[in-house]
């Protein structure tokens, strides 16, 4: 790899890191109860040493992400929302890096020209995607799903090229760890069957295939063992949300497909926690590149194209068979890599076409930018300067959309329960000796007898465990329990009451 290529990769990482780490302490504001539930389970694991492969509360969650969060909390001692989100940000950054290597390797193995450009553009589009940035800055386990699948695919493709069973074992490890991420991931191992034709006549085919299967089985085994003992947790809420449970499944399925395909260019997720409500998931120029790339993929069918279309189709299935809240950016998170892989395919194709058509025109003139005194840019053609400006526009749009249009919108504060965090901070500032009662009027799934919204306050005050509640003089009551209190009972001196509603 040349110095210029290494510099380009470092540039990608800087862009990805900035957009995922900048102001992480304050943006997003608040702490959604689902995130706080993860944090409370993590704190409980630290104190008890009981790190689980599956945490059954809140409809059940695979344990890997929560256990990673626990390591961060234990290492830093910082019990703030941003510490629960830091693992997501780092995983998001490494997904961008993995996407570069995967897109480039696929393009190279497919015989496509400009394999480096495809890798760079695809990963840059991913780095500046508000869709991916949002989930890279929330403490949800789903961010790990594209991360593990991108690296699993890259390592397997590289193993096929080099014949290395060790590289294949890395692929299997990533594939197996992906099982610990998100229910939508479970169908995705079928994606790697795209490489079977290349492996069929490979001299090391059995070593490579064996290494992948054994490593995947080894890393997935703890969770699979849990499901064998607790089969009711395997599907979670899937049956409740399935399109097959509706009165008109065929009609609903067609509607779901239309809504999901339309989310890229027409109308995106309406949940402020997931998106600038209703805005397409792709910035419109990227949406155009995606359509061009998808059209090329359907017509050309190289390995790159087949792989991206297969990934897209498999990742689409778990989204469209669900009847809840479509279009749904979170459930569609595994669509992110193929969407930007196809967009890169379209972008590089347009670039090549423009270079060819404008070869003898003013746009191909060099040396006009010497006044910039910026190294390579001083000798760039007008077309290359336009490309640089396009990348700059993508970065600016991502920054403005996330940190201003989304991050400063009052709806986002409500979506992340910012008022619950303030209650927690106020309680945390009080002496442990002061009696504190929290009445939970807001509804939600019961967790150990208390509705879910209380999880945010519990995390902020580190009062999830009964012994901590006792030590800090905190008691949590449902609205029904609060109504049963005797109003004539004298109030304790210095007591405080807080209401979550």
C-alpha angles and dihedrals in degrees: 000000000000126000090250091054092048089050090051091052091049088050090053092051092049091052092046093046095048094051092047102040105032110111091350088152091065108020121099093031122223127008121269112227092241089058091046091051088058090050094049092050088049092052090047090052091051093052098042100031088230102134106178133204088216130025109204100198121100094027091312132288134206107252106225097088093044090051090051089051088051091056090053092048092047094047096049105026087218112139099190131122093249092060089060088052099045093083089054091052093050092046089050091053092050090048088060090052092047091049090056093054094043096048092046094047092048093048091048093049090047092055093242118158118243096025090168091052091051091050093046097045094044093051092043090053088050092047091054097040111121087203092061095035092057093054091042087062099047125081096240123130093223092082088074094061099075090037095059095039094050092052094042091055093045095050092047093049090048091048090054090051097045101030091231115152089192090060088047089054089056088053091052092047091053091045092051094045088053088068087068094060120065138342092243089063095068096086094046101084085075086071092074090063085081087078095053094093089055092047097046096084096029116127090224096040097124094046092048095045092044093050092051095047096044095046092046092049092047095052095041094045099090092056094040089052090052091051090050088059095038107033091165089071095053097081098027109181094344094109092049093051099038120123087227090070092060125096092243108031097169093051093045092047091053090048092049092051091051093048093047095047089046093054093081099057110008119027126000136190112321094208112104090211090063105031148353087287112266096354117132112263090235128061102245098251089051088049089057091050089050092054092047091048093047090051091050091047093053092049102039104037099193117160088268092053096044092048094050094046092047091049090048093050095047094046090048094059100070089048100051097043089061121084098199124109102329132218086050116183094188096051088046093053092115089061091067099085097048092044091057093037089058091043090055090050090054094044095052091045090054090047092053091047092051092047090053097045094043097041094115099035139090090271091069094052115121132204097038092113100055090117089070090068089203103135112243093014090063089065097037124122120242089254091054091050089053089052091052090049089050091055090047090052091052091053094047092047091051092049095046095043096048105035099033115018093038107019095051097042113113090222089066091056089054092045090055097042094242090171091060090055090053090052088052093049091049091051092046090057092057122091116263088238092064112095110238125191122191116197110200108207095158114096127235146123110316115247111191089336098311125097117255097251089073090067092081093056090042091055094045091051096034090234104131094112119070092233091056091048089053094046093049095041094241126144127182120211133184116230090256092052091048091053090055093059115111107252089204092059108110116251116243114249112263093011121155130202124201127187126211110200 
